Amino acid sequence: MSCSRSIDPLIIWTATDPLISIFNSENNVQLLNYAHTGLRLYFLGFIVAGINVVLVAYFSAVDEPKIAIVGSFLRGIVAIVICAVILAKLFGLNGIWISLLAAETVTFLTILFLAYKDRRKRMGLSGNM
């Protein structure tokens, strides 16, 4: 799944207009313009989303449920809502399109920070034993 999520943006970037035309049978120019920009911005988030899916699965598998749960909640509920609201106010429609990338990036950085913090804690504890 994460491999296809990393390939999806490439497909979208190379075939944006043909994909839009499937759903734009009336050849609405305004719809074409919105969708052309929107699809390209939105699908950039899939690259980081694929990485986050793998990280959440990894931390779940290695018995680090706190990191996995935080990652899941951030990418599924918290970060996407916050990013959509803030970016929509700042950048309008393009802010909404880019909110997935922003939310996934926030989630990725948070997972990395928690993993780094957990690793330092473990190394400190193992050094005292």
Secondary structure as UniProt FT lines:
FT   HELIX           2..14
FT   HELIX           16..23
FT   TURN            25..26
FT   HELIX           29..61
FT   TURN            62..63
FT   HELIX           65..73
FT   HELIX           74..78
FT   HELIX           79..91
FT   HELIX           93..128
//
